[in-house]
Each structure stands twice: as structure tokens, then as C-alpha cells.
Amino acid sequence: MAERKISRRQFFSPSPSFTSPRVIQVKKLTDKQETPIVSNVEFTLIGDLKPYSGSWGADQACHLLRRMTFGVTKKQLDQVLAFKSAISAVDFALTVKRNAPSPPINNYNRSTGDNPIKDPNVALGQTWVNAKSPNDSDIEFCRIESWRGWWLDRMIQSDFNLTEKMTLFWHNHFSTKTNVFNARALYVHNSLLRKYALGNFKALVKAVTLDPQMLYFLNGAENEKSAPDENYARELQELFTVGKDSTSQYQEMDVVAAARVLTGWRVNEGDNALSVYLDKEAHDTNDKQFSKFYNNALIVGNQDAEVELDTLLDLIFKRPEVSLHICRKIYRFFVYYKINAEIESTIIEPLAKILRDNNFEILPVLKTLFKSEHFFDALNKGCFIKTPVDLVAGLMRNFNLTVPGTPFLNQWDLLNALNYRCSDMAMIIGDPPNVAGWQAFRQSPIYYRMWITGDTIRVRSQFIDNIILDAIYTGDTQISVDHLAFAKQFDHPEDPNLLIEDLLKLLTPIPFSKAKKVFLKNILLSGERTDDYWTTAWNAYIANPNDEMAADTVKSRFTQLLRYLLNLPEYQLS
């Protein structure tokens, strides 16, 4: 356990060795230490998959929101705290009915500028998802960016449920890119991931196999019996199902055989929708022999290629590696990147068994994990670096910011700007670096630390400063923080101590020392010694909110506090 403790940012000071207790009483640390723990508070240290029955408050609720959504809002925090326990909150988040979102629209038509755009098939404000392809690269590009912005907006506005975060998880797992250059295929693929987000993993694999975007991306639409293309057959096994861990000893002959099973599938680009069909002349109807890894199974050739596909998936999903592989990926995405022998035996293997026992339904696995002692373990809070998407969408959510729906072109420009800020930080949705997804979720031993480089940390800081000190804007539409409205949502903004406590709960996942809190308060007090200096200024503003001088006095101090706080390393953690 000592090695585990050190790997989590040395979260605790040196303490007595321990091997089996479920909780430990943490002694008070000195204020000089970076992240001391309040005395007489119990933190779970060796949580397993037993249902969590510990404390339920803002600390646990914020942790749940950071992992299940893209950041904490005060409104959603209050909603989650209204539940009587962590268990009931998780149940709600995983079972609440959620309607499919309205599709992306034409928000890109423009008559001015160097490159006027007019989609010939879709009016401004109408959806393009069922419209004929424009045969114009500029318009196709605009549709793709319309889709990308639409998805980011779904993340920013997401409710308290896991659907959007799981959609991103599956996007990283079945990693496809916009270089297919077909906006309709991107939207259909994204809708597929959202539909199956909490559903059956085996059914999702089949659906993705016959998905237009995947057929384009990994050459399945060109796979034919005279020249079987092995791209998807290889990634189906290596990345999407059995994985490439030491026990996944599938052979090259298995890739070849699977490629032959998958021959003949084609995409029909109709005027109103994409569809997939089988070109029977291109399908290999001969028998396919698999290796010892698959118990030397033989798939008998069939003119109905879907029958062969079902048999292939049955063959693959009989391997225990499949459940282990997907549970490891879920764990690394939602809990922590390091999976040692203890985590493998106490967390991953039991979750994999749950997945198999439930015929590969994902929901029972997620319920068990998110309700567990292990998920709420103190060491699993604030233990990894926010992804760029979590930072951008999370900052918007933290400060109750949304992108205005009109004017349409301004919406397109603003969402585009936010997405390309993510790109500057090395993560833009729709374009993972390759078919294996973003390295931060898989690249040992660095994992999440890959998000932080000399360039990306500068861009992160610039983005924070833009939002807090200025705005992101286009034309007469802008995204900027209403600092005073943000402060007003807390119960006692006139009390600098309580205000700072509320800010830290909402914005940072780990405890702050008394010394750091005093330093933060000094920013509000502008160096004055008594709390009354802030309280008097705040009350003067509340008494006369139209007094510009009174408003500017509290706004300037509060803005500087936010800028300092959000540029601390703690804000980069989740």
C-alpha cells in the first residue's frame, strides 16, 4: 500500500504502516504542508466493490459530478446533495430517462466575408443530418464543425447522468476520425454511441461493425473476397474486444479469417439517409478457420454474412479477455490509470465477472463501480489531470456559461473557438490521434500526465484568463463570466471565509491548507486585516447594485481571486 500512497501525489503525510483496515484516522498536518487533511475526519483507504456507506456531503457529491459529467455546477451540486445517500444519487444518474438530443443544424450559412457559404440543401436553422450530401468541400467542412460544436454543447449542457461521458468513453474506445469527411456518417456514429452508451457491449460492437463511419474509416466498405482488408478485423480484436494483453494470444490467422467473415458490407449514400447493405458478390462464402486461441473454431461459410458476423462475435466474446479488457478501460477512464495486482484482483476481475454474468450489459458494471467504497476512496479524488474537454466544458459549467443559440453563425463561431482551444491542448473531439484513441488513457507509464506540456499548460492558463478576465466573442455575441451573479449563488457571499470554502468545494477536488485559505482570503481583503473589509464592501454593493463604484470594488477583488484560484495546479485535477 505504501507504493500506492506515494503514486497519488503523496496525498498523505507519513503515517503508520497498515495492511487491512478499511478506514484510518488521519492526524492533523501542519499548515505548511501543501494539502493537509482536517483532523478527526475519516477517509476510506482500502475500499473495494462493497456499496459505499460512508459520509455523504459536498466532497462526495462533487467527486461524483466530476467523474460522471464534465464539471460541477452549483445547481447540480444542490440537486445531488438532495439525495439521501451516494447510492441513491448514483441510481438516479444511471437510470434517469433521457431523450435523444435534437440534431445539429445549419448554423454556418453566411453571406459576408471572404468565403460566403450557402448550403443548397438545408436552410439556415434546419438540420442537415438527413439532407443530401452537398458535393462541396467547404459546406461539408461546415457541417462537420457544426456537428463537433453540437456535441461539445451537449457536454456543456449535460444533465446529472452518465450518458454524455460514456459517449465520449466509447468515442475513445471505437476511435474514428473526421478525415472520413462525411458529416452524416459522423452524426450517425455519434448517435449510435449515445444510444448504446449504457447498454449491451456485445450489441454495440456489432452495431459499430456495421456502422457507415467505421466501414469508411477502417476500409470495411472496400473489403471483398478477392482482396480481404484486415484493418477492421485486426482492430476488432486488438483494440475493441480481446485487447493485446499478455493472455490475448490470438494469431495472425485469426485476423485473416475475421477479415474474410467481414467481406461484402457496403454503404449506400442515399439522398436522405445513410444505409448499410451486403454486396453478396463481394462476400466470401468459404469456411473460415481460426486458431487454438479460439479453440480451433471453424465458421462455416454462409451467403448471409450477418450470420457469420454473429458467429464471429460469439467466438470472440467467449474469451475472458474481452470482459477484462473493457473493465480495465472503464476503470482508467473513470477512476485512475494505475492497475496493480491488488486492483486487478479486487476490482477488475469482479467487475469482469459481473459483465459476463449479465451477458455483457454495461449498466450493472457501472452501478457496481460508482456505488463502491473504492470509487469514493480518498485516494481516487483529484488523482488525475483533467482532459482538455473536461477543462473547457467544465469551466463553462462551473460558471453557468452557455453558448447562445442565436445568431446561428455566432453560435457556430463560438463553439468552433471552444473546440479549437481543446485542440490546442491536444484533444479535439472527433479526431483522436489514431485508432487506439488518446494516449493519455492508455500510454504507460505517463497516462494523464501527457495532457500537461510546456505548450498545453500555457494554453490552459490563457483559456482560463480569457474567460475570467475578458471574454470569448464573435461579433456582438460573447461568452464571459458574470462574477457577481456567480458569487450571489452561494449562501453567504458576504463572509469571505464561507465564500472561499464554497469556491473550493465547487472548483477543486482536494483539501487546501489553512495557510492557503488565508492567502486566498487576503486577495479578497486587498491586504486588509479584518474580514469586515470584504463584508462591508459586499453589503454596500447589495444595498445599491446600481452603484458602479461599489460593484467594481467587489468585482475586481473577486475576479482576481478567481483568476489566482483557477490557475493553481489543484484546478487542473479531477
C-alpha positions in Angstrom: 0.0 0.0 0.0 2.9 2.4 0.6 3.7 2.4 -3.1 0.1 3.2 -3.9 0.1 6.1 -1.5 3.2 7.7 -3.0 1.8 7.4 -6.5 -1.2 9.6 -5.7 0.7 12.9 -5.3 1.8 11.9 -1.8 -1.7 12.8 -0.7 -1.0 11.9 2.9 1.9 12.7 5.2 4.0 9.8 6.6 1.7 7.7 8.7 1.8 4.3 10.4 2.0 1.3 8.1 -1.2 -0.5 7.5 -2.4 -3.6 5.6 -6.0 -4.3 6.2 -8.1 -1.6 8.0 -11.0 -0.3 5.9 -10.6 3.3 7.3 -7.9 5.2 9.1 -8.0 8.2 11.3 -5.8 10.9 9.7 -3.9 13.1 12.1 -3.7 16.9 11.6 -0.9 18.1 9.5 1.0 21.4 9.7 -0.3 24.3 7.7 3.0 24.5 5.8 2.2 21.3 4.0 0.6 21.6 0.6 -2.6 19.6 1.0 -3.2 18.9 4.7 -6.3 17.0 5.9 -8.6 18.3 8.6 -8.2 16.5 11.8 -10.7 13.9 13.1 -12.0 13.1 9.6 -12.2 9.5 8.4 -11.1 8.7 4.8 -11.6 5.3 3.2 -8.3 4.0 2.2 -8.8 0.4 1.1 -12.2 0.4 -0.5 -13.4 -2.5 -2.5 -16.6 -3.1 -4.5 -18.8 -3.2 -1.4 -21.5 -0.5 -1.5 -20.3 2.8 -0.1 -21.9 3.7 3.2 -19.7 6.5 4.4 -20.2 10.2 4.7 -22.4 11.9 2.1 -21.8 15.6 1.5 -20.4 18.1 -0.9 -17.0 16.3 -1.1 -18.5 13.1 -2.3 -21.2 14.8 -4.5 -18.6 16.9 -6.3 -16.5 13.8 -6.9 -19.4 12.1 -8.4 -20.2 15.1 -10.7 -16.6 15.5 -11.8 -16.4 11.9 -13.0 -20.0 11.4 -14.3 -20.3 14.8 -16.1 -17.9 17.4 -17.3 -17.7 19.6 -14.2 -19.6 20.8 -11.2 -22.4 23.5 -11.3 -23.8 24.9 -8.1 -27.3 24.0 -9.3 -26.4 20.3 -9.9 -24.5 20.1 -6.7 -27.6 21.1 -4.8 -29.6 18.6 -6.9 -27.2 15.8 -6.0 -27.0 16.7 -2.3 -30.8 16.4 -2.1 -30.4 12.6 -2.4 -30.1 10.9 0.9 -27.0 8.9 0.0 -24.4 8.3 -2.6 -26.2 5.1 -3.6 -29.5 6.9 -4.4 -27.6 9.6 -6.3 -25.8 7.0 -8.5 -29.1 5.1 -9.1 -30.7 8.3 -10.4 -27.7 9.2 -12.6 -27.6 5.8 -14.2 -31.3 5.2 -14.7 -32.9 8.6 -15.4 -34.6 8.6 -18.7 -33.0 10.9 -21.2 -34.5 11.8 -24.6 -32.2 11.8 -27.6 -31.0 15.4 -28.2 -32.2 17.5 -31.1 -29.8 17.1 -34.1 -27.3 19.6 -35.2 -28.5 22.4 -37.5 -27.2 24.6 -40.3 -25.7 27.4 -38.2 -23.0 28.1 -40.8 -24.6 29.9 -43.7 -23.0 33.3 -44.3 -23.4 35.9 -47.0 -20.4 38.1 -46.0 -16.7 37.6 -45.6 -14.1 36.2 -47.9 -15.8 32.8 -48.3 -19.6 33.1 -48.3 -21.4 29.8 -47.5 -24.9 28.7 -48.6 -25.9 25.1 -48.2 -28.1 24.4 -51.2 -30.0 21.6 -49.5 -30.5 23.0 -46.0 -32.0 26.3 -44.9 -30.4 28.2 -42.0 -31.6 26.9 -38.7 -32.7 23.5 -40.2 -31.0 20.2 -39.5 -28.7 18.7 -42.2 -28.5 15.2 -40.8 -31.0 13.8 -43.3 -30.0 16.1 -46.2 -28.3 15.1 -49.4 -24.5 15.5 -49.3 -23.6 18.9 -50.8 -20.7 17.7 -53.0 -18.9 20.9 -51.8 -15.9 20.5 -49.5 -16.5 23.9 -47.8 -20.0 23.0 -46.9 -19.1 19.5 -45.8 -16.4 21.1 -43.6 -19.0 23.5 -42.1 -21.4 20.6 -41.4 -18.6 18.6 -39.7 -17.8 21.6 -37.5 -21.5 22.1 -36.8 -21.6 18.5 -35.6 -18.4 19.0 -33.5 -19.8 22.1 -31.8 -23.2 20.5 -31.3 -21.5 17.6 -29.4 -19.4 20.0 -27.2 -22.6 21.9 -26.4 -24.2 18.6 -25.3 -21.4 18.2 -22.9 -21.6 21.7 -21.5 -25.4 21.4 -21.0 -25.4 17.8 -19.8 -27.8 16.8 -17.0 -26.8 14.8 -14.0 -26.4 11.5 -15.8 -23.6 9.5 -17.4 -24.8 9.4 -21.0 -22.5 12.1 -22.4 -19.5 11.0 -20.5 -20.0 7.4 -21.7 -20.5 8.6 -25.2 -17.0 10.2 -25.0 -15.7 6.9 -23.5 -17.0 4.9 -26.4 -15.7 7.5 -28.9 -12.2 7.0 -27.4 -12.7 3.2 -27.5 -14.1 2.9 -31.1 -11.8 5.7 -32.2 -12.7 7.2 -35.6 -11.8 10.5 -37.2 -13.3 13.3 -39.3 -10.9 12.5 -42.1 -13.7 10.3 -43.5 -15.1 13.8 -44.3 -18.7 12.8 -44.1 -20.8 14.8 -41.6 -23.8 12.5 -41.8 -21.6 9.5 -41.0 -20.1 11.3 -38.0 -23.5 12.1 -36.7 -24.9 8.6 -37.2 -21.8 7.1 -35.4 -22.1 9.5 -32.5 -25.8 8.8 -32.2 -25.0 5.1 -32.1 -22.5 5.5 -29.3 -25.0 7.6 -27.3 -27.8 5.0 -27.9 -25.7 2.2 -26.6 -23.9 4.3 -24.0 -25.2 2.3 -21.0 -26.4 -0.7 -23.0 -25.1 -4.0 -24.2 -21.4 -4.1 -25.1 -21.7 -7.0 -27.5 -24.7 -5.4 -29.3 -22.7 -2.2 -29.6 -19.7 -4.0 -31.1 -22.0 -5.5 -33.8 -23.6 -2.1 -34.4 -20.2 -0.4 -34.8 -19.0 -3.2 -37.1 -21.9 -2.3 -39.5 -21.7 1.5 -38.9 -21.1 3.7 -42.0 -18.4 5.7 -40.2 -16.5 2.7 -39.2 -16.9 1.0 -42.5 -15.4 4.1 -44.1 -12.7 4.6 -41.5 -11.2 1.2 -41.4 -11.8 0.2 -45.0 -14.7 -2.2 -44.3 -16.6 -0.7 -47.2 -13.8 -1.9 -49.5 -13.4 -5.3 -48.0 -14.1 -8.0 -50.6 -13.4 -11.7 -51.1 -10.8 -11.2 -53.8 -8.7 -9.0 -51.6 -9.8 -9.1 -47.9 -8.9 -6.0 -46.0 -7.6 -6.8 -42.5 -7.8 -3.3 -40.9 -11.1 -3.6 -39.0 -10.6 -7.4 -38.3 -7.3 -6.6 -36.6 -8.6 -3.6 -34.5 -11.8 -5.5 -33.6 -9.6 -8.0 -31.7 -6.6 -5.9 -30.7 -8.3 -2.7 -29.5 -12.1 -3.2 -29.3 -12.6 -6.7 -27.7 -9.8 -9.1 -26.5 -7.1 -6.4 -26.3 -3.4 -7.1 -26.6 -2.5 -8.0 -23.0 -0.3 -11.0 -22.3 -3.1 -13.5 -22.3 -4.6 -12.3 -25.6 -2.7 -14.7 -27.8 -4.8 -14.5 -30.9 -2.9 -15.3 -34.1 -2.5 -13.7 -37.5 -4.6 -16.4 -39.0 -7.5 -15.1 -36.8 -7.1 -11.6 -38.3 -7.2 -13.1 -41.8 -10.2 -15.3 -41.0 -12.1 -12.5 -39.4 -11.4 -10.2 -42.4 -12.9 -12.8 -44.7 -16.0 -13.1 -42.4 -16.5 -9.3 -42.8 -16.3 -9.1 -46.6 -19.0 -7.5 -48.6 -20.5 -4.8 -46.5 -21.2 -1.5 -48.3 -22.6 1.9 -47.6 -25.4 3.4 -49.6 -25.3 7.2 -49.6 -29.0 7.9 -50.2 -30.3 11.4 -50.5 -31.9 11.4 -47.1 -30.0 8.9 -45.1 -27.0 6.5 -45.0 -27.7 2.8 -45.0 -25.6 -0.4 -45.0 -26.2 -3.4 -47.2 -24.4 -6.6 -48.2 -22.9 -7.0 -51.7 -23.3 -10.7 -51.9 -20.9 -10.9 -54.8 -18.2 -9.5 -52.7 -18.8 -11.7 -49.6 -16.5 -14.7 -49.1 -18.8 -17.7 -48.6 -15.9 -20.2 -47.9 -15.3 -21.7 -44.5 -13.0 -19.7 -42.1 -10.6 -21.5 -39.8 -9.5 -19.9 -36.5 -6.5 -20.7 -34.2 -6.1 -22.5 -31.0 -6.8 -19.3 -29.2 -10.4 -19.7 -30.4 -10.4 -23.4 -29.8 -9.7 -24.1 -33.5 -13.2 -23.0 -34.3 -14.5 -23.1 -37.9 -17.0 -20.6 -39.1 -18.9 -22.3 -41.9 -19.4 -20.0 -45.0 -22.8 -18.6 -45.4 -24.4 -16.3 -48.1 -26.0 -14.5 -45.2 -22.9 -12.5 -43.9 -24.8 -11.4 -40.8 -25.0 -15.0 -39.6 -21.2 -15.3 -40.0 -20.8 -11.9 -38.1 -22.9 -13.2 -35.2 -20.9 -16.4 -35.1 -17.6 -14.4 -35.1 -18.8 -12.2 -32.2 -20.0 -15.3 -30.3 -16.5 -16.7 -30.8 -14.7 -13.6 -29.6 -17.0 -12.9 -26.6 -16.4 -16.4 -25.2 -12.9 -15.3 -24.4 -12.5 -14.0 -20.8 -10.1 -11.3 -22.1 -13.0 -9.3 -23.5 -14.6 -8.5 -20.2 -11.3 -7.9 -18.5 -10.1 -5.6 -21.3 -13.2 -3.4 -21.3 -13.4 -3.2 -17.5 -9.8 -2.0 -17.4 -10.6 0.7 -19.9 -13.6 1.8 -17.8 -11.5 1.9 -14.7 -8.8 4.0 -16.3 -11.3 6.4 -17.7 -13.4 6.9 -14.6 -11.2 6.1 -11.6 -7.4 6.0 -12.0 -4.9 4.9 -14.6 -2.8 2.6 -12.4 -4.0 -1.0 -12.2 -1.7 -3.1 -10.0 -2.1 -6.7 -8.8 -4.4 -5.6 -6.0 -6.7 -3.5 -8.2 -6.8 -6.3 -10.8 -7.9 -8.9 -8.3 -10.2 -6.9 -6.1 -11.8 -4.5 -8.7 -11.2 -5.5 -12.3 -11.8 -9.3 -12.1 -15.0 -9.0 -10.1 -16.3 -6.3 -12.5 -15.4 -8.5 -15.5 -17.4 -11.4 -13.9 -20.4 -9.1 -13.4 -20.1 -8.1 -17.1 -20.0 -11.8 -18.2 -22.8 -12.8 -15.8 -25.0 -10.1 -17.2 -24.5 -11.1 -20.8 -22.2 -8.0 -21.4 -24.7 -5.4 -20.2 -22.6 -2.4 -19.2 -25.0 -0.9 -16.7 -24.5 -3.5 -13.9 -20.8 -2.9 -14.1 -21.1 0.9 -13.9 -23.6 0.7 -11.0 -21.2 -1.6 -9.0 -18.2 0.7 -9.7 -19.9 4.0 -9.0 -21.6 2.8 -5.8 -18.4 1.2 -4.4 -16.2 2.1 -1.5 -13.4 2.1 -4.0 -14.8 4.8 -6.1 -15.2 7.1 -3.1 -11.8 6.2 -1.8 -10.0 9.4 -0.7 -7.0 8.4 -2.9 -9.3 8.4 -6.0 -10.4 12.0 -5.6 -8.4 14.6 -7.5 -6.0 11.9 -8.7 -5.8 12.6 -12.4 -5.4 15.6 -14.6 -8.4 16.9 -16.4 -8.7 16.2 -20.1 -8.8 19.4 -22.3 -12.5 18.7 -22.9 -13.2 18.4 -19.2 -11.3 21.7 -18.7 -13.1 23.6 -21.4 -16.6 22.2 -20.8 -16.0 22.1 -17.1 -15.0 25.8 -16.9 -18.2 26.7 -18.8 -20.3 24.6 -16.4 -18.6 25.8 -13.3 -19.6 29.4 -14.1 -23.0 28.6 -15.5 -22.0 29.7 -19.1 -23.8 28.6 -22.2 -23.3 29.4 -25.9 -26.2 31.5 -27.2 -28.3 29.7 -29.8 -28.7 32.8 -32.0 -27.5 34.4 -34.1 -26.8 31.0 -35.7 -23.5 32.0 -37.2 -22.2 33.4 -33.9 -23.1 30.1 -32.2 -21.1 28.2 -34.9 -18.1 30.5 -34.4 -18.1 30.4 -30.6 -18.4 26.6 -30.4 -15.7 26.3 -33.1 -13.5 28.5 -31.0 -14.0 26.4 -27.9 -13.3 23.2 -29.8 -10.1 24.6 -31.2 -9.0 25.6 -27.7 -9.3 21.9 -26.9 -7.3 21.1 -30.0 -4.5 23.5 -28.8 -4.5 21.4 -25.6 -4.1 18.2 -27.6 -7.7 16.9 -27.6 -10.4 17.7 -30.1 -13.5 15.6 -30.1 -14.0 13.8 -33.4 -10.3 13.5 -34.0 -8.4 11.2 -31.7 -4.7 10.8 -32.8 -5.3 7.3 -34.1 -7.5 4.2 -34.0 -6.2 3.5 -30.4 -7.6 6.7 -29.1 -5.9 9.4 -27.0 -2.6 8.3 -25.5 -3.4 9.7 -22.1 -5.9 6.9 -21.5 -3.5 4.1 -22.5 0.2 5.2 -22.7 2.1 3.6 -19.8 3.6 4.9 -17.6 2.7 8.5 -18.2 -1.1 8.3 -18.9 -2.9 11.5 -17.8 0.3 13.4 -17.3 0.6 13.6 -21.1 -2.1 16.3 -21.0 0.5 18.7 -19.5 3.4 20.0 -21.5 5.1 23.4 -21.7 2.7 24.4 -24.6 -0.5 22.9 -23.3 -0.2 24.4 -19.8 0.3 27.8 -21.3 -2.9 27.4 -23.4 -4.8 26.2 -20.4 -3.8 29.3 -18.5 -4.6 31.5 -21.4 -8.1 30.0 -21.8 -8.8 30.5 -18.1 -7.7 34.1 -18.2 -9.7 34.8 -21.3 -12.9 33.5 -19.7 -12.3 35.1 -16.2 -10.7 38.4 -17.2 -12.2 39.1 -20.6 -14.4 37.0 -22.9 -14.5 34.8 -25.9 -16.6 36.6 -28.5 -17.6 36.9 -32.1 -19.4 39.9 -33.5 -21.7 41.2 -30.7 -22.0 37.8 -29.0 -19.7 36.8 -26.2 -19.0 34.2 -23.5 -17.9 35.9 -20.3 -18.4 35.3 -16.6 -20.8 37.4 -14.6 -18.7 37.4 -11.5 -21.1 39.0 -9.1 -24.0 36.7 -10.2 -21.7 33.8 -9.7 -20.9 34.9 -6.2 -24.5 35.6 -5.3 -25.5 31.9 -5.8 -23.6 30.9 -2.6 -25.4 31.1 0.7 -23.1 33.7 2.4 -21.0 35.6 -0.2 -20.6 38.4 2.3 -18.5 36.1 4.6 -15.0 35.7 3.0 -14.3 32.5 4.9 -17.6 30.8 3.8 -17.3 32.1 0.3 -13.8 30.6 -0.1 -15.0 27.3 1.3 -17.8 27.2 -1.2 -15.5 28.1 -4.0 -13.1 25.3 -3.1 -15.8 22.8 -2.9 -17.1 23.7 -6.3 -13.8 24.2 -8.1 -11.1 21.9 -6.6 -11.1 18.2 -5.7 -8.6 18.1 -2.9 -8.3 19.8 0.5 -6.5 23.1 1.0 -4.3 24.1 3.9 -5.3 26.8 6.4 -2.4 28.8 5.2 -3.6 28.6 1.6 -7.1 29.6 2.6 -5.7 32.6 4.4 -3.8 33.6 1.3 -6.9 33.4 -0.8 -8.8 35.5 1.6 -6.1 38.1 1.5 -6.9 38.6 -2.2 -10.5 39.5 -1.3 -9.3 41.7 1.6 -6.7 43.5 -0.6 -4.2 43.1 2.2 -6.5 44.4 5.0 -6.5 42.6 8.3 -10.2 42.2 9.1 -12.9 40.2 7.3 -15.2 43.3 7.7 -13.3 44.9 4.8 -14.9 42.4 2.3 -18.2 42.1 4.2 -18.7 45.9 4.2 -17.8 46.2 0.5 -20.2 43.3 -0.4 -23.1 44.6 1.6 -22.6 48.1 0.1 -22.9 46.6 -3.4 -26.0 44.6 -2.4 -27.6 47.6 -0.9 -27.1 49.6 -4.1 -26.3 47.3 -7.0 -26.5 50.2 -9.5 -23.6 51.9 -7.8 -20.8 51.3 -10.3 -18.1 52.0 -7.8 -19.5 49.6 -5.2 -19.9 46.9 -7.8 -16.4 47.5 -9.3 -14.9 47.2 -5.8 -16.2 43.7 -5.1 -15.9 42.6 -8.7 -12.2 43.5 -9.1 -11.2 41.6 -5.9 -13.4 38.6 -6.6 -12.1 38.4 -10.2 -8.5 38.4 -9.1 -9.3 35.7 -6.5 -10.9 33.5 -9.2 -8.0 34.1 -11.6 -5.5 33.0 -9.0 -7.5 30.0 -7.8 -8.2 28.7 -11.3 -4.5 28.9 -12.2 -3.5 26.8 -9.3 -2.5 23.2 -10.1 -5.4 21.9 -8.0 -7.9 23.2 -10.5 -6.3 21.0 -13.2 -7.2 17.9 -11.2 -10.3 15.9 -11.3 
